Amino acid sequence: MNFLRGVMGGPSAGPQPSGADTIQKLCDRVASSTLLDDRRDAVRALKSLSKKYRLEVGIQAMEHLIHVLQTDRSDSEIIGYALDTLYNVISNDLEEEEQEENSAKQVDDLGSQFTEIFIKQQENVTLLLTLVEEFDFHVRWPGVKLLTSLLKQQGPQVQQIILVSPMGVSRLMDLLADSREVIRNDGVLLLQQLTKSNAAIQKIVAFENAFERLLDIITEEGNSDGGIVVEDCLLLLQNLLKNNNSNQNFFKEGSYIQRMKPWFEVGDDNCGWSAQKVTNLHLMLQLVRVLVSPTNPPGATSSCQKAMFHCGLLQQLCTILMATGVPADILTETINTVSEVIRGCQTNQDYFASVNAPSNPPRPAIVVLLMSMVNERQPFVLRCAVLYCFQCFLYKNQKGQGEIVSTLLPSTIDGNSVSAGQLLCGGLFSTDSLSNWCAAVALAHALQENATLKEQLLRVQLATSIGNPPVSLLQQCTNILSQGSKVQTRVGLLMLLCTWLSNCSIAVTHFLHNPANVPFLTGQIAENLGEEEQLVQGLCALLLGISIYYNDNSLENYRKEKLKQLIEKRIGRENFIEKLGFISKHELYSRAAQKPQPSFSSPDHMMFDHEFTKLVKELEGVISKAIYKSSEEDKKEEEVKKTLEQHDNIVTHYKKVIREQDQELEELKQRISTLTSQNEQLQATVTQQVSQIQQHKDQYNLLKVQLGKDSQHHNSHGDTLQMNGIQTEEVSKLKEELEEWKNKHELLQGQLKEKDSVIEKLNSSQLEMGATEQSLQTSRFGGLEHSNELQKELEMLRSQIQLQSAEISKLQMENQKLQVMNTAADPMLGDSGATGATSSELEARLEQEIKELKSQVKALSEEKESLKQQLDSSTSTVAILQDKNSRLEREVAESKKEQDDLLVLLADQDQKIAAQKMKLKDFGVAVEDEDDTESGDQGDEDEDGDEEEQDENA
């Protein structure tokens, strides 16, 4: 109570006696009354007095009010009065409106002290969380307001109590789903205070589906056209996402970035925006920047940048950027947002380079923005935003850097349109010092970490005046330096020169080639100037140090040793190092080193660039060491550098060789994998064809038996025809037809013998295939030598497929032979002499065909040997195999088609035989028994089998 007495000290702070007595009586009634109505009336009276007599009510009634919350929970009315009274006592909102500025601190202390009393017992906060769960409006709403006020006064302590309370955060999340807007809106305010600077609570709230609910509320309220509720939701989203990598990743993975796109849809008429819409859109842009902030982990930022491009959010932002009538502060924040969305992301940078402004003729957006940057009539914050956008566009973007520098080169200058390079040069040499500084920094970013462009920029020539010869850009920069322009202009030019000369010996040589440059720098450093000029002296010392450190000693008068002797004589080493240290000790240097975005309170503070601070930090130490090194140490260092360069060249060479070998090895592995897969496919094809051959054999045997029976019937009909003496003309026609079928039978029978021998060879090749597969598996990682063996084995498989294709052709011929066999008994109609002549003729034909087949086999063997030689000397084996494999597949398909055609012919033959039988029956010829015909056919088969065996032995 002592600290409360201190607050009450003084005659003006004390309550009126009547008020104090009344509060005491009311507290007694709350504590002692047995009737609920009496207690309710007393609490209502305390509520009415709590605004005017805040201190007295807080001191005397807080304990009684907490007791009411604990004991009278069944009556929602008294609970509501008690919560309202506690809110009036603890909250500073009402008092702040009435208090003057000199007493604001006292009011803050009062609310904080009452809050400390309330949360001293953690059960009070837990009780309050329980009351917030009540659905009754008169309980839930004041409970939400009281808890919000507690968080405002003692945020970290209350957050910790809620965090350890069972389901504490989850119970508060239910407020967002309340159908009563006033409770839902105050629930958003409560969660704002709850999530401030507490990553653990932020994660719990995010995983309780807060993003989904908040985005739904924003959509329901009309996005950027919504009211204060949209603003509160956006502030809560910022609390959840800012500096919280886990929630940012959850937001991206949940596809919530895509739901942000409708926020930035603007119409053609952008005049007359309300203040609330401007505020909402400003917060929306800031929320986008939270996700792609340069301070986030690079991986998280990059993934969010890509998501914003793919969902069209970047395109929507560029539309606002080029729209007319957009308020200046929204335009500035949009430029900053686009800057961070494209920073370091090549895809987004390329898209931004392609954006054109809606002008006639269309101009690139980069050019339009640069025109604003070098225009001194534009607002300062807008010019800073454009500079930041240009820096982000060039950050880690060598392609964009090259495009900017190319607009300065003589061969690419277009006189009909204004280019980015021309605008930068115009700003670099204008009379406005801020334009000089911005253009110099922008041009320095175009050269950042790009030695090639630094050398190309040396070719840029400027026409200073009519009649005078052009001078180089480097020379013009040094000329302006020596003319004693404003400090801001000189600082910008010195930063550009330091960036340009660093890590570029050729640029250093060009700079030293002008005899006026070194005396100017030493003169600037040696003088004792005022505080404003110390920054220029430090930058001159840095530039001279760079000229020493990156000097290749190509100029005899400006070798490293001579420059160091010059510093020793005219400046002094200690003095030089002291002047060099002026840069890093400057207050503006420390501000610029904090973050990439240029943020300055006024144009006069615009001195240093963030990337330049990194360069200073990198070079300050090495330049200090270089100044104190002797000539012998320099020589040793040069030798070490040369040795290291040689070593690096050797390492680079071996890396290149290893890389090439890795590529070759990878290609060989791919070829082996391809060959292995082809081998497996070929083996599967062989297996399939073997099964097809077996099926064809079975069909062949079945058809052979059936056609043998039909042949017996045909012979018996012929005998009956001869005995009955039927008309000779009909019989002669039948003889001619049977003679034709007999000739076809003789031709096919010879081919059948050849195919039987091929079947035997195919069976033996199946065994060879197993060995081929085993050798292929063991040698698949053996490199190029093993792949040649695989190619040979694949060639063997190809020949086997050819044999199998021939086997299919054999089966087709056998089917034709079976058709001919139906008419084989026709010679019985003639005399025995004719039969003998036919048999001898058949044997002669068979022998001739056997000889032809042998010659074909020999030719195929020679062809096989030639193909092997071609495979050994060919580098395109895989392509050849694929071509031949496809050809074989076509042959197999054609063979299958021919087989189907033969089956159709066989069916036609059956029909013809049946028709012949019917004709014989019409002639009255009797048909022989089937057993006799079958035995005769079997005899013919035995004779054919003996002849085939003789052919194979031959």
Residue, then its C-alpha position, 0 to 999 in steps of 0.5 A: m500500500n505504500f506505493l499507492r500512498g505515494v501516488m495519492g500524495g498531495p492535496s489535489a490527489g485526495p478524494q472528496p470526503s463524501g466520495a470516499d465515504t460512499i466508496q467505503k460503504l459500497c465496499d462494505r455492502v459488497a462484502s457483507s450483504t447476503l442478498l444478491d440484489d444488494r451486492r449487484d446494486a453496490v457493484r453497479a454503484l462502484k462502476s459508476l464511481s470508478k471513472k471519477y474516483r479511479l484510485e479510491v475504487g482501485i484501492q478499496a474495491m479491487e479485492h471485493l470485486i475479485h471475490v465477486l468474480q469467484t463466487d457470483r459466477s451464476d449471475s452474469e449481470i453482477i459479473g459484467y459490472a465487476l469486470d467493467t469496474l476493474y477495466n475502468v480502474i486498470s485501463n489508462d484509455l479513458e484517463e489519457e483523454e482527460q489528463e494533461e501531458n504533465s500527469a500522463k506519466q502518473v496515469d501510466d504508473l497508476g494503471s501499471q500498479f493496479t495491473e501488478i496487484f491484479i496479476k500477483q495472484q495468477e489465479n486471477v488471470t486464469l479466472l479471467l480466461t474462464l470468464v472469457e469463454e462464457f458466451d453471454f455478451h455482458v460477461r465475454w465482452p468486458g472480460v476481453k477488454l479487461l484482459t486486453s488492458l492487462l496485456k497493455q500494462q504488463g504484457p510480458q508477465v501476463q503473456q507468461i501466465i496465459l502461456v502456462s495456463p492450460m489451453g489459454v491461447s486456444r480459448l482466446m482464439d475462439l473469439l475470432a469465430d464469435s458471430r458478434e462483430v464487436i467481440r470479434n473485433d475486440g478479440v483481434l485487439l486482444l490477440q494483437q497485445l498477446t502476440k507482441s514480441n513473443a515467438a512462442i505465443q505467435k506460433i501457437v496462434a498461427f497453428e490455431n488457424a489464425f491466418e485462415r480466420l484473419l484473411d476471411i475477416i479481411t475478405e468479408e470486410g472488403n479488403s483494402d476498402g474495409g474499415i478499421v477492422v481490416e487495419d487491426c487484422l493486418l497489424l495482427l498478421q504483422n505481429l505473427l509474421k515479423n521476425n518469425n521464420s516458422n510462421q513465415n514458412f507456414f504462411k507460404e506453405g499454406s498458400y496464403i500468399q496467393r490470397m493476398k493478390p486481390w488486396f492490390e486490385v485497383g481501378d482506373d480511377n484512383c482519385g479520392w481514396s479515403a484515409q482508411k484505405v490508404t492506411n489499409l493498403h500501406l499495411m498490406l504492402q508492409l506485410v508483403r515486405v515482412l515476407v521478403s525482408p532482406t533480414n530473413p533467411p535467404g532461402a525463406t525469402s527466395s521461396c516467398q519471392k518465387a511464390m509471389f511471382h507465380c501467383g501474379l502478386l508481383q505483376q499486380l504490384c507493378t500495375i500499381l507502380m505504373a498506375t496514375g492517381v495513386p497517392a504519393d505515400i502508397l506509391t513510395e511504399t509500393i516501390n519499396t515493396v517491389s524492390e524487396v520482392i525482386r531483390g536477388c531473385q533472377t526471375n523477378q528481376d527479369y520480369f521487372a526489366s520487361v515492365n513498360a510504363p503506359s506512355n506513348p511510346p512505351r518506356p521501360a519502368i526502370v527508365v521512368l523511375l530513374m527519371s523521378m530519381v534525378n528530378e529534384r522536384q520529386p519528394f525526397v522519400l520517393r527518390c530514396a525509394v527509386l534508388y532502393c528499387f534500382q539497387c535491388f534490381l541490380y543485386k546479384n543480377q549480372k545480366g541487369q548490370g550488363e544491360i545498364v552499362s551497355t546503354l552507356l557504351p558508344s555502340t549501343i547509344d540510341g539517339n531517339s530515346v532516353s536510356a538508363g545510362q543517359l539518365l545516370c550520366g545526366g544525374l551524375f553531372s547535374t547541379d543538384s547534389l542529391s541527384n549527383w549522389c543518387a546517380a553515383v551510387a546507382l552506377a556503383h551498383a551496376l559495377q558491384e562485383n563485376a570486373t568485366l563491366k568495370e573494364q567496359l565502362l572505361r570505354v565510355q566517352l562524354a562530350t563536355s562541350i561543343g568543339n572540345p574533344p570527348v573525355s572518358l567518364l573516369q576523367q570527368c568524375t575526377n575533374i568534378l572532384s577537383q573543382g571543389s563541388k558540394v560535399q555530398t557530390r564529392v562523397g558520391l563520386l568518391m564512392l563510385l571511384c572506389t567501387w570502380l577501382s577495387n579489384c580492377s587493376i586496369a581501372v587503377t592504371h587508367f586512374l593513375h595515368n592522369p598525372a593530376n589525380v595523385p597530387f590532388l588526393t595527397g593534397q586533400i589528405a594532407e590538409n587540416l580541414g574542418e569536420e565536414e571535410q574529414l569524411v572527404q579526406g577519409l574517402c580520398a585516403l581510401l581511394l589512394g589506398i585502393s590505387i596502391y593495393y590493386n596496382d599492377n606496377s605497369l606505370e613506372n612513375y606510380r609503382k606501389e613503392k613510389l606511391k608509399q614513399l609519396i605518402e610517407k613524405r607528404i602525409g605520413r603513414e600514421n596520419f594516413i591511417e588516421k584519415l582512413g579511419f574517419i570513414s568507419k567512425h562516422e555516425l552516418y556510416s554506422r546508420a547506413a551499415q544497418k540495413p540495405q534500404p536507404s533511410f535518411s531523415s533529410p537529404d543532408h544525411m544522405m552520405f553512405d550506401h549500405e553496399f559501400t560500407k561492406l567494401v570499406k570494412e573489407l578494404e580498410g584492414v588490407i590497405s593499412k597493412a599494405i601501407y606498412k609493407s616494405s618493398e621486399e615484402d611486396k616482392k615476396e607477396e607478388e611471388v606468393k600471388k604468382t605462385l598462388e595464381q599458378h597453383d589456382n590455374i593448375v587446380t582449375h585445370y584439374k578441376k576442368v579435367i575431372r569435370e570432363q571425366d565426370q561428364e564422360l563417366e556419366e555419359l557412359k553410365q547412361r549408355i550402359s543403362t540404356l543398353t541394359s534396358q534395351n537388352e532386357q527389352l530384347q530378352a523379353t521380346v525373345t521370350q515372347q516370340v518363343s512362346q508365340i512359336q510354341q503356340h504356332k507349333d501347337q496350332y500347326n499340329l492340330l491343323k495338320v491332323q484335321l487336314g489329314k482327315d479331310s484329305q482321306h475323304h477327298n481321295s475316297h471321293g476321287d475313287t468313287l468318281q472314277m468308278n462311276g464314270i462321271q463326266t471327264e471335263e469336271v474331273s480334269k478341272l479338279k485335277e488341274e486345281l489339285e496340281e496347282w495346290k501340289n506345286k505349292h505344297e512342294l515349295l513349302q515343304g522345302q522351306l519347312k525343312e529349313k525352319d526345322s533346322v532353324i528351330e534347333k539353332l534357336n533352342s541352342s541360342q536360348l542357352e547362350m542368352g543366359a550367359t549373355e545376360q550374366s556377362l552384361q550384369t557383371s560388366r554394366f559398370g565397366g566403362l566404354e570397353h564393357s559397353n562394346e561387349l554389350q553391343k556385340e551381345l545385343e547384335m547376337l540377340r538381333s540375329q536371334i530375333q531374325l531367326q525367330s522372325a524366320e521361324i514365324s515365316k516357316l510356320q506360315m509356310e507350313n500352314q500353306k503346306l497343310q493347305v496343299m496336303n488336302t490335294a496331295a492324294d490327287p495323283m492316285l487318280g493317275d497311273s503309278g508312273a506319274t506318281g514316281a515322276t512327281s516324287s523324283e521331281l519333288e526330291a530335285r526341288l528340295e535339294q535345290e532349295i537346300k543348296e539355296l538355303k545353305s548359300q543364304v546361311k553363308a551370306l548371313s554369316e558373312e554379313k554378321e562378321s561385317l556387322k561386328q567389324q562395323l560395331d567395333s569402329s562405330t561410335s553410334t552403336v546405340a542408335i544403330l541398335q535402336d534402328k535395327n530393333s525397330r526394324l525387327e519389330r516391324e518385321v515381326a509385326e509384318s510376319k504376324k500379319e502374314q500369318d493372319d493372312l495365311l490363316v485366312l487363306l487356310a480358312d478359304q482352303d477349307q471352304k474350297i475342299a468342302a466345296q470340292k467334296m460337295k461336287l464329288k458327292d454330286f458326281g456320285v463318288a464315294v469317299e474312302d474310310e478315314d483310317d485308311t486316309e490317315s494311315g496314308d498321310q502318316g506314311d507321307e509324314d514319315e517320308d518327309g521326316d526322313e528327308e528333313e533329317q538327311d538335309e540337316n545331316a548334310 
